């Protein structure tokens, strides 16, 4: 299968970066590295009017780490003369501040990057290993590219425009005539990143594609279908049957009953399951949140408090390149993060017991009340303009041993929640809320076909104490043996943190039956 190649347009700039790195490393104080981002995005939306957008953003970050203190300089003035001048000025200012740091003394927060030989001594996903040669040297340029079936060069704006219009026309024909607003949005992005330090010279080109169709009812009620992943438009398809289901759902939502708020058994689908995973001990297990004392997780881990039952295992994994029967990964995936750390699977909660948090470089050096922990591939930025933080990639619950039909049969009266509607968590107080567009009624072990909205006619919030919720997992759906991957399906998603620093973040898992969740 072909992969996205490194852009020739960036080659001259890439060849120049070692000169900048040499300036940053002058005097051998601290650990220096450079990252360059180039993002090209094209999108088309078709509703009452048609809109087409094509945009590119490119910028570079120079970074020096000295005794646990981070110094950064970012720019989008990328001509060699400007970069050389900026690098020399940045290095000079950093050295002045470094002297103040060294006079203070204290802990040793120095860092030495891993060589390629050291990296390859640890397990790596096959898609990463397959793109690495043997006996790599620090100077050797390595490139990782996303596999695709449908060439992004062929799915240009003209193709996307015709596709969006065609889908909207078909959806319009299926939807009730009284429904005024239907729409389709298609988006594709290629995000290329170059990373260089004293041991590595790497690049990656991440291709993601998204298809989104929606209907707005006369009462303003919103229903949608989303399809997308890390691949070409073969990962972002909406077929006729899905449009028919969307049409039927929009009509049901318009005439849906209102839920009586209360505590009910609930089965969550991969979309809602993923939001719970992302919120439950996803944000709580981000290394910077732990380091700043904003999370309850470090003290719970120190006291060996179990926060869930044996079904409660949550994984964060940037190396999701295929999922179940799908031969592609999700938009939270990457080959390496913004600090050059290669992607690997990381368990953050194992059978209800907290594990090492998701650490970026600084978090791994400084640690929390449990001391320093290993570094993972979780150092991410919204863009070259924004600060780096410990962020989630793809967060999901592990699968179980039941079928969906078996889970439904276990419910006397309850609901099924399939389509997510955002979520939020309090990392310190352990409260969680996960939204779902609507609930499907289950009675006597069968779906009744009835749909319920929230008590006021909007979406439904599922809220609970995280330990109470995680101790109430009764069963989970299984993966089929003939599927190409045993990684559960992750849905397309994103995450906002602190001042809403937005990054790509997939989330998912199996169908899960919860003993009881507050629904309102």
N, C-alpha and C positions, 0 to 999 in steps of 0.2 A: 504494500500500500504506500503511495507517495506521502511525503511529509512536507510541511512548509519549509522552504529553503530560506537561508539567511539573505536579507535584502542587499543587493549589490550597491544600492544607494548609500548604505551605511558602512561599506567596507573601508573606504578611505579614512573615515572618522575612527573606526575601530583600530586601524593600523597606527593611528596617532596616539591612542590612549596610553600606551606604555611610557611615552615621554612625560605625560602628566603624572603618572604614577611614580616615576623616578623623582620628580620634584617633591611630591608628597612624602616620599620615604626618605628624603635627604636627612642625614644625621641619625637615622635609624631609631628615632624615638616614636614609639607607638605603632599601631597597626593601621595601615592605610588601604583604602580600596575605592573604586569608582564604579558607579552604575549609570547606565544610559538607557532611557526609556524612549521608545518610538511607538506611538499608538495611532493606528489608522482605523477609523470606524465609518461605516456607511449604513444608513437606515432609511426605510421607507414606511410611511404610515398612510393608510387609505381609509377614510371615513366619510364625513360630509364633504371634505376636501382632501386633496392628496398633498403630501409633503415629502420632500426628498432632501437628505442631508449627507454630506461627505466631509469629514474633518480629520485633521492630523495634528498631533501634539508631540513635541520632542523636547527632551530636557535631560540634563546631566547632574548627578550629585557626587561631589567629592567628600570623602569622610575620613577622619582620623580619630582613632580611639587611643587615648592615653590614660592609663591607670583608672579605667572605668569611667572616664569622662568623655563624652562624645562631642566632636566638633564637626560641623557640616557646612558645606557651601554648595548652593544650587544655582544653576543658570540655564538659560536657553539661547545664550549667545555662543554658538558652537564653532566659530571660526578659530583656527589655530592660535592666532595672535592673542585674541581675547582670552582663550582658555589658558594659555601659558601665563599671561599676566595675572589672571585670577588665581591660578594655582600657586604662584609664588607669593602673592599677597596673603592668601589663605594660610599657607604653610608658615609664613613669618608670624602672623597673629597667633596661630596655634602654639608655636614654640614659646612665645611670651607667656601665654596662659599655662603652658605645661610646666614652666619653672615654678609657678605658684603652687601647682598641684604637687610637685615633687617635694617641695619644702614642707608640706603638711604631713607627708609620710602616710603611715597606716597600712591598710590591706594591699596586697599585691593583686591588681586587677588586670595584669598584662595578658595579652592573648597572642597565640601563635597559630596561624591557619594550618589546616590539614593539607598534606600533599595528596596528589592523586592516588598514590599507593596506599596511603592511610584511608582515604575515602572508599576505595574499592575493597578494603578488608571488611567493610560492613555491608549488610544486605541492601540491595537496591532493586527497584522494580525493573522487570525485564525490558520495558520500553526505554528506560534510561540506560541500562547496561548495553543494550544493542546499539546505541549511538555513541559508545565510547570505544576508542582504540586501546590497544595494549601499550604499555610503556609510555604513557603520556608525560610530557614535560610541561613546566609552568608556562612556557612561551607558546605552546601549541594551542591554536584556536579550535575550540570545541563548540559544536552547534547542536542544539536539540530542537526538533520540529514536531508539531502536532500532525499525526496522520489524518488523512482525509480521503473521502471517496469522490465527493463533488468538488471540483476545483474552484477555489474562491475567485480565480481570475475569470472564470466563465459566469459566475453568479454576480454580474456587475449590477449597477443601479438600474439599468434598463430591464434586466431579467427580474430583479427584485420588485420593480414597479408593476410589471405585468403580473407577476405572481400574487402580489398583495391585492391588486384590483380583482383578479380572478377569484381569490378566496373570499373577498368581501362580497362580490356579486353572488357567489354560491350561498354564503351565509345569509345575505339579504333575502334570497328566494326562500330560504328555509324558515326564517324567523317570522313570527306573527306580524301582520301588517301594522298593528297598533304600536309596535315597538319602533321608535323613531331612530335610535342610534345603534349602529353596528360598526365595527371597525377591525382592521387588521394592521399589525405592525411587524415588520421584518428588520432584523439588525444583524450585522456581522462585524466582527472586530479582529484585527491581527495586532497583537501586542508583542513587540520585540524588545528584549532586554539584553544588554551587554553587561557583564560583570568581569572586573579584572582586579586581582590583588597579586601578591608576590608568588602565589602558587598556582593560580588558575587564570585562564582567559576563556570565559564561557559566554555563549549567547543562547537565547531561546526565542522561538516564535510561536506564540500561543494563538490558535485560531478558535474562536467561539462563534456560534450562530444561534439565533433566537427567533422563534415565531410566536406571535401572540394575537389571539382573536378574542373579541369581547362583544357583549350585548348589554345595553342599558335599557331597562324597562320604563314604562310610563311613570311608575312610582319612584324612579331613580335607583332601582336596585340593579346591581352590577353582577354579571356572571362572565366567566372567562375560561379559556383553555390556553395553556402555556407549554411549549415544546422547545427544547434547546439543549446544547451540550458543547463539549470541546471537540469540534470536528467541523466539516462543511455543513451545508444545508441538509445533508442526509440525516443530521441529528435534530433538525428543526422542521419537522413535517406535521401538518395538520390535515388529515384526510376527511373525506366526505362523512364518514360515520361519526367522527369527532365533532364536526360542525352540526350534524343532526342532534347529537347528544347535547351540545351547547344550546341549541335552539329549544329543545325540550326542557332543559334545566331552567332556562331563563323564564319560561312560562310557568313552571312549577314555583320558582322563587317569587314571581309576581303575586301568586295566589297562596303562598305558604302560610302555615299556621305559625303562631308565636309560641316560643318555648316558655314553659313555666320554670323560672330559675330554680335550680336545685342541684343536688349531687346525683350523678348517674354513672353507670358503667358506660365506657366509651371505647370504641375501636378507632384508632387513628391510622390513616393511610400514610405512605412514605413521605408525602408533603408535610403533613402536620406532625408526624413522628420526628421528622428532621428539625422542625422549628423547636420542638421540645428538647431534642438533643443539643441544639445550638444554644438554647437559653439555659437549660437545666444545669449542666456542669461544663458548658462550653465557655461562656464568658467568665464564669467563676474560676476556670482553670487557665486563664490567660496569664502568662508570667508576669507582665508588668502590673496587672491588677493585684496579683498576689504580693508582689514586691512592695507596692505602695500601701499595703494594709487595707485595700478596698475589697478584699474577698475573704469569705469565711473558710475557704478551702484549706489554707496552710495549717491553721490550728486544728481543724477537724482531722486532717491527715496526721498531724503530730500526735493527737490523742487517740488515733486509730479508731475513729468513729465511723461506723458503716452507715452510708447515706442511702442505700438502696438494697433491694434483694438480689439474688443470684442472677436474675434476668437483666439487671441494670449494668450493661457494659456499653460504653460509648467510646468511639474511635474518632480521632482527627487525622485526616490523611490527605496530603497534597498530591500524592501519587495515585489518584483515581483516574485511570485511563481506559477502563472498561467497567461495566456495572451489570451484573446479572446477564441477561440475554442481549444487552446493548454493547456493541463493539466500540464504544467511545466513552470518554470521561465527562466530567462536569466542569462548569466555569470556575469553580474554586480551585482547580488543579493547576499545578505548575511543575517544572522540572527543578527549579531552584528559586529561592525567595529573593527579596531585595537585599539580602546580606550574603548571597552566594551559598546558602546552605541547601544541599541537595534534598529533594523530597523523599520522605519515608513515612510509613504508617506509625502512628503513635496512639497508644491506648491511654485515655485520660481518666476513665472510670472502669474498674474491672470487678464485676460481680458485686457492685455496690461499694467497693473500696477505692478511695481516691489514689491516683497515681501521680507521677511527676507532671507538673503543669506544662503548658505549651510555651516554651522559652524562646525568645529572640536572643541575640548575642548578649546584650547587657543583662537581661534577666538571668541568663545562664551563668554569668560571671558573678553577679551580686547575690542571687538567690533570695530566699525568704526565711521564715523561722525554722524551716527544715534544712537550711543550708543551700549550697549551690546544687543545681541539677543539670542534666545534659541539655544540650541545645537542639532545638528542632527547627523545621523549615517554616517558621511562623512569623518572621520579620517582614512586614508588608506595609506599603504606602498606598494611599489613594492615588497619588501621582508623584512625580519628581518635585512638585511644589509643596507637598505636604509632609508632616513628620512621620517617622517610622514607629510602629507599635507592634506588640505581639498580637497577631490576629489569627482568626480561624481560617481554615482552607475548606475542606469538606468534612462535616461533622455528622456522624450517624450512629444509630444503635446497631448492634450485631443481630443477625437473624436467629430465629428459633426453630421449632420442629413441627409447627402446625400449618394447616392450610387456612386461607381466609374463610372458607366455608365452615371449617371447624370452629374458628373463633366466633363467627356469627351464631353458630348453633349453641355456644356456651352462654349466650345472653338471653335472659328471660325478658327483661325490658331495659332498653338503653338506646344508644345512638352510634352511628358511624360518621366520623369526621374525615373528609377526604381532601378538601381544598384549603390550603393555609391562607391566613389573613394577618400576617405579621406576628410579632411576639416581643416580649420584654421580660427582663429578669433583674432582681435586686441581688447582686453577688454577695453582699454583706448580710442581708436579712433572709436570703433563700426563699423569696417569693417569686412565683413565675406566672406569666399569662401567655397563652398561645391562642391566636385567633383562627377561626375557621369560617368560611363563607356561609355555611349552613350545616345542619345536622340531618342525617337520614335516619328515620326511626327503625328500630329493631324490636320486634315483639315475638315472644315464644320461639326464639332462635331463627327468625326469618326477617328479611327486610320487607317492610310494608309498602314501600313506594312513597310514603309521606315525607315531606321536607319541612323542617322547622327553622325559622329564623330566630334571632335573639328576642328577648322579652319586649324590646321597643321597636322591633321590625328591622333591625340592622344585622350585622354579622354576630356570631356567637364567640364569646371569650371563654376559654378553658383555663381556669386558674386554680392554683394550689400551692401549698408548701412543697418545695422540691423533694425533701426526704420522704414526706408522706406520699407524694406522687410516685417516686421511684421504688418505694416499698410496696406499691400497689400494682405492679406489673404482674398479670396473671399468665399471659402466654404471648408468644410472638410467632409470626409466620416464617416459613422456611424458604430456603433457596432451592431451586430445582437442580438435580444432579447434572443434567445435560446442558446447563447454562455455561457459557464460556468463562464467566467470572463469578466468584462467590462473594464479591463485594455487593452489598445491597444497593438498590437504586437510589441515587441522589438527585434531587430536583434542583433546577436552576435557582440561584438566589444571590442575595447580597446582604451586607451588614453595615450598620452605622454604629460608631463607637465614640464615646465622649462627646465632642462637638460635631457628631455625625460625620466622622471621617469614613467615607464609603469605600468598601472593597468588595470584590467578587467573593462569594462564599456559598458553596453548595451545601445541602443538608438532606438527610434522608434516613433510610432504615426500612425495616419490615413493617407489616401491619401489626399493631400492638393492641392487646386488650388490657385496659386499665380497670382496676376494681371499682374506682369511683373518682370522678373529677367534678369540681364545681363548674357548672355551666350556666352562663348568664349573658 
